[in-house]
């Protein structure tokens, strides 16, 4: 029977980074980034009050054609 290589069972030193530590550190970084808020202030509306209440839906010719083709 052959002897297993020493590299497979060699423990890493304190500064070494193995796959398990990499995933633990990466997961911690993702969790920390998710906690940090992305925006620091209040959101500002891009529309005025008049733009919010205006009619938006218009049944144009291409909309009518879409309904006709798809049989709505």
ZADRENVEX-643823 format. One record per residue (C-alpha): x, y, z. Coordinates in steps of 0.5 Angstrom, whole numbers, padded with zeros to 4 digits, always signed. Example, Ala and Ser with C-alpha at 12.3 -4.5 7.8 and 13.67 -1.06 7.14 Angstrom:
REM residues 2
+0025-0009+0016 +0027-0002+0014 
This chain:
REM residues 72
+0000+0000+0000 +0003+0007-0002 +0004+0012+0003 -0001+0018+0003 +0002+0025+0001 +0004+0030+0006 +0001+0036+0003 -0006+0033+0003 -0006+0032+0011 -0001+0039+0012 -0005+0044+0017 -0005+0051+0014 -0001+0056+0018 -0005+0062+0022 -0004+0066+0016 -0006+0061+0011 -0013+0061+0007 -0017+0055+0006 -0023+0054+0002 -0028+0054+0008 -0025+0060+0011 -0026+0063+0004 -0033+0062+0004 -0034+0064+0011 -0031+0070+0010 -0034+0072+0004 -0041+0070+0007 -0040+0075+0013 -0038+0080+0008 -0044+0079+0004 -0048+0079+0010 -0045+0086+0012 -0046+0089+0006 -0053+0087+0006 -0054+0091+0013 -0051+0097+0010 -0057+0102+0008 -0056+0104+0000 -0059+0111+0001 -0058+0116+0006 -0064+0120+0005 -0071+0121+0004 -0073+0119-0003 -0075+0125-0008 -0081+0124-0013 -0079+0125-0020 -0087+0126-0022 -0091+0132-0020 -0098+0132-0017 -0101+0133-0024 -0097+0128-0027 -0099+0123-0022 -0106+0124-0024 -0106+0124-0031 -0109+0119-0036 -0103+0114-0038 -0106+0108-0041 -0108+0110-0049 -0111+0104-0053 -0107+0106-0059 -0106+0102-0066 -0101+0098-0064 -0104+0096-0058 -0110+0094-0061 -0106+0090-0066 -0103+0087-0060 -0110+0085-0057 -0112+0083-0064 -0106+0078-0065 -0107+0075-0058 -0114+0075-0058 -0116+0079-0052 
